[in-house]
Each structure stands twice: as C-alpha cells, then as structure tokens.
Amino acid sequence: MTPRRRTGPRWYFSLRSPYSWLAHRQLTERHPDIAAALEWRPFWEPDARGASLLAAAGGRFPYTPMSKDKHLYILADVRRLARGMGLEPGWPVDRDPVWEVPHLAYLAAADRDRGPQFIRRAYEVRWQEGRDICDRAVMDELGAELGLPSGLLAGAADDDELRARGTRALLAVDSDGVFGVPFFVNGRERFWGVDRLDAFVRSLVGDPRWAPDGGRPTTPPVGLGAGGDQGHPGGCG
C-alpha cells in the first residue's frame, strides 16, 4: 500500500467566497510569517468536465444550495465585516461562471512563482472592483499585470495537465473533509470560517515543526470579531 503523504498546516480558499477574501486579508496582513509557511489549497465548484474527472477519480464535491434569505444575510454580513477592516466591497455579478478559469489560473501563476500575487489581485478584482474573474479577458489583464506570458492564465482551464492537477486538488478537498471556506487544517484540528483564524493561529504558535525558521512564529494572535462562511460550501457568489 502506498504510504499516505504527510502534510503540514494548510488553508483552503475560494476566489468565489467573500469570507475567503476577508480571511486572506487578515492572514496575509496580520500574520505574514504564518501565511508564507502554510500550504495554500484552492476550493471551487467544478464544471461538468471537472465533475466528471473528479467522479472518475473516486471523489465527490460537497454542495448545498443557498436560500435567498441566507444570501441576503451574507451580503449584509460581508459588508459589515469589510467596512470594519476599512474595505468597501464591490459586488460582482456571476453569469454562468466557470470556476476552473480563475482557480486553474492560480495553479499556472503559482508555477511561475506568482501565486500569492495572483490571489491578492484576483480578490481585489472580484471583491473590490466587482469584476468577473471567470472572464478570460480579465485573466489576460491580470496576467499582464503580473508579467506572465500572454494567454497563460486565460487558457489554464483548457490545459489537460492543469485539469488533472485540479482534480487532485478537489480530491484533497474531499479527503480533508472540507465543507466550506475559509477552512484551516492543523494536524487533526479543523477550523471553519474567518472567525476561526485566530484559533488556528493559536494552534500553530510554539510548534517548531512548521515554522520557516524552525522556531516560534513572531506574529501574535489578533482578535477578529464575529463572522464566518455560512453560505454554501463554495462561499457566496
């Protein structure tokens, strides 16, 4: 039997989810040392081709439809949390989105050492500028900003090798029992929601196995207030 791959602390994010956007801001701005040490894993709802590949690999994707009342609550909640962080959300309109477009583009950007920069700009484009990140033209613009080859990000969803890696990424979602985002994992401990980031950080402090310098992280925990991803597992669209 093939040994199970050992993995360290990790967080699952979705470019679709506004709560992932807020968690990303908290994580990278308040805990940059921790952000740099974590494994970043994307989470998205697969399209028909992605779902077929996932099923063929023996995986499944969790999905729970969101009621109108819950959707309206999330809009108000995200606005409240964002403004508390000095941010003004710009609401995107998703028309027949294909979430492989931005999430496989992330894998392509990460291959060129532009993963963190891609995620930051993709969140800004979606949640502050209100633009459609499933639009391949938007991906082309973002790629140009990051100094990446023309067409690299826009064509990521058509790349068979990236599709295969995307399937493996979604299998990790399944095997880790991820049902919503943001989702943080440290050993056997699981933390769901932006309001659990503080507890996740505390679970890491003092553990020498993962810290970049082999010692204690220098960033102290910071209280985050209330708010978690109460939408469907892919976050709020």
Secondary structure in CASP SS format (residue, H / E / C, confidence):
PFRMAT SS
TARGET T0000
AUTHOR 0000-0000-0000
METHOD secondary structure of the structure
MODEL  1
M C 1.00
T C 1.00
P C 1.00
R C 1.00
R C 1.00
R C 1.00
T C 1.00
G C 1.00
P C 1.00
R E 1.00
W E 1.00
Y E 1.00
F E 1.00
S C 1.00
L C 1.00
R C 1.00
S C 1.00
P H 1.00
Y H 1.00
S H 1.00
W H 1.00
L H 1.00
A H 1.00
H H 1.00
R H 1.00
Q H 1.00
L H 1.00
T H 1.00
E H 1.00
R H 1.00
H C 1.00
P H 1.00
D H 1.00
I H 1.00
A H 1.00
A H 1.00
A H 1.00
L C 1.00
E E 1.00
W E 1.00
R E 1.00
P E 1.00
F C 1.00
W C 1.00
E C 1.00
P C 1.00
D C 1.00
A H 1.00
R H 1.00
G H 1.00
A H 1.00
S H 1.00
L H 1.00
L H 1.00
A H 1.00
A H 1.00
A C 1.00
G C 1.00
G C 1.00
R C 1.00
F C 1.00
P C 1.00
Y C 1.00
T C 1.00
P C 1.00
M C 1.00
S C 1.00
K H 1.00
D H 1.00
K H 1.00
H H 1.00
L H 1.00
Y H 1.00
I H 1.00
L H 1.00
A H 1.00
D H 1.00
V H 1.00
R H 1.00
R H 1.00
L H 1.00
A H 1.00
R H 1.00
G H 1.00
M C 1.00
G C 1.00
L C 1.00
E C 1.00
P C 1.00
G C 1.00
W C 1.00
P C 1.00
V C 1.00
D C 1.00
R C 1.00
D C 1.00
P C 1.00
V C 1.00
W C 1.00
E H 1.00
V H 1.00
P H 1.00
H H 1.00
L H 1.00
A H 1.00
Y H 1.00
L H 1.00
A H 1.00
A H 1.00
A H 1.00
D H 1.00
R C 1.00
D C 1.00
R C 1.00
G H 1.00
P H 1.00
Q H 1.00
F H 1.00
I H 1.00
R H 1.00
R H 1.00
A H 1.00
Y H 1.00
E H 1.00
V H 1.00
R H 1.00
W H 1.00
Q H 1.00
E C 1.00
G C 1.00
R C 1.00
D C 1.00
I C 1.00
C C 1.00
D C 1.00
R H 1.00
A H 1.00
V H 1.00
M H 1.00
D H 1.00
E H 1.00
L H 1.00
G H 1.00
A H 1.00
E H 1.00
L C 1.00
G C 1.00
L C 1.00
P C 1.00
S C 1.00
G C 1.00
L C 1.00
L C 1.00
A C 1.00
G C 1.00
A H 1.00
A H 1.00
D H 1.00
D C 1.00
D H 1.00
E H 1.00
L H 1.00
R H 1.00
A H 1.00
R H 1.00
G H 1.00
T H 1.00
R H 1.00
A H 1.00
L H 1.00
L H 1.00
A H 1.00
V H 1.00
D H 1.00
S H 1.00
D C 1.00
G C 1.00
V C 1.00
F C 1.00
G C 1.00
V C 1.00
P C 1.00
F E 1.00
F E 1.00
V E 1.00
N E 1.00
G C 1.00
R C 1.00
E E 1.00
R E 1.00
F E 1.00
W E 1.00
G C 1.00
V H 1.00
D H 1.00
R H 1.00
L H 1.00
D H 1.00
A H 1.00
F H 1.00
V H 1.00
R H 1.00
S H 1.00
L H 1.00
V C 1.00
G C 1.00
D C 1.00
P C 1.00
R C 1.00
W C 1.00
A C 1.00
P C 1.00
D C 1.00
G C 1.00
G C 1.00
R C 1.00
P C 1.00
T C 1.00
T C 1.00
P C 1.00
P C 1.00
V C 1.00
G C 1.00
L C 1.00
G C 1.00
A C 1.00
G C 1.00
G C 1.00
D C 1.00
Q C 1.00
G C 1.00
H C 1.00
P C 1.00
G C 1.00
G C 1.00
C C 1.00
G C 1.00
END
